[in-house]
Structures are given as C-alpha cells and as structure tokens.
Amino acid sequence: MFLNRLPDWLVVCFRVALLGEIYQEIRAIAVGYDEKGRVLIRYYLERDPTDLDWESVEVVATNVDAASSEVGISRIDVECLYVSGPLRGLPSLSGFVYARREFN
C-alpha cells in the first residue's frame, strides 16, 4: 500500500529527473512510494507504449535513484500504460508528478 502523499524530498528528485523526459504522448506520471522505500513510476500514455516510452521511464528511474542516493529508496519499478478517458479518473498512487493540461 502506497503512502497517500509523496515526501517533499522525492518531489524535488522528480523535478530534476524529469528534465528533458516529458513529451507529447505522456498524459500524466503518477508515483507510488511506500514505507519500505519502494517507488513505482507509472506513465499514463495516449497510445500503446513503445520502446521509447520504456527507455524514457527507465532514464527517469535512474535519475531519481542518482538524485536520492542519500535517502530511503530501496527499489524502483516502472510501468507504461495506455489509458483513455479523463485524467481525473486515473489512480494517482501517492501523487502525480506531471499531468498535461487537457481540455476535453
């Protein structure tokens, strides 16, 4: 079970880790964090995941790991999911670190 809020230090890590990794097909990025230091990074995409998406989420995971070397991350898992429908219906895990503006 994930915490209901991301720790501030982890949000800061993601601000740096996401530089250059946001592109048009990403609708949102949710992150889960639990008390054992496990992190789940989930890309919500507007199409089926491609190799580019998997490479991007792995780069973000590596950047988060490097930025948080002094604090409590024990494991990082990644997911890429195609989703349709409104963003407001998507599970946020512990919180969104990115959500694009959608007018529909």
N, C-alpha and C positions, 0 to 999 in steps of 0.2 A: 504494500500500500504506500502510495506516494504522499509526501507532505502536501498540505493544501496551499503552500506558498513557497516560492523559491527563495533561498537565502540571498541576501544582498550581494555577498561576495561572488556567488555563482552568476548572478545577473551581470555583474561587471565583467566576469570572464567571458560571457557570451557576447557582450558588446564588442570586445576585441576579436573574438573567434569568428564572428560573422562578417567581418570586414572583407569585402570582395566576394562573398559567397551567396549573396541574395540576387536572385534572377527572376525573370518574369513568371515562370511556371510555378514558383513556390507561392502557395496561398497563405500558409501560416507555418510556424515552427513552434511546437509545444515541447516542453521539457519536464520530465518527471525526476524527482530527487527523493530518496528515502533516508531514513535514519542510519542506515548502514553505509551510506556514501555511494549508493548506486545511482547512476544517471541514465535516463533514456531520452534520446534526442529523436523526435518524430517530425519528419517533413510531411506536411499535407500539400499535395500537388494537384494541379488542374488536369493532369493526364497520367497515364500509367508511368511508373518510374522507369528511368533509363540508366545506363551505366554512368552518365554524367551526374545524375542525382545521387547515386550511391557514392561516387567519388567525392562529391561536394559534402555530403553529410559525414563522411569519414575524415575529410580535411577539418571540418568544424570540430569533430570529436577530438582529433589530435591537437588542435589549437586550444580547446578547453582543457585538455589534460596538461598541456605545457603551461598554461596560464595558472593552473591551480595546483602546481606541484607541492606547495606548502600546506595545503588544506585537504579536507576529507573526501576525496573521490576514490572509491575502491574499484569501480568498474563503470565503463560507459558502453551502452548498447545503442544501436541506431535502427530506425525504421523509416521507410519511404512509402507513403500511402496515397493512392488516387482517391480523391473524395469530390463528390458533387454536393450541391445544396449549400445552404447558408453557413458562413463561418460560425455564427453564434451557436450552432448545434454541435460543433466539434468538441471532443474531450480536450480540456486544457492541461491534463495531467497536473503538475504542480504550478504551471503557468505558461503563458505564451511569451516567447522572446522576440517574436516577429509575427505580424499579421498585416497583410496588404489591405489597402482600402478597396472595398468592393461596393458598388452602387446598386446591385440587384437586390 
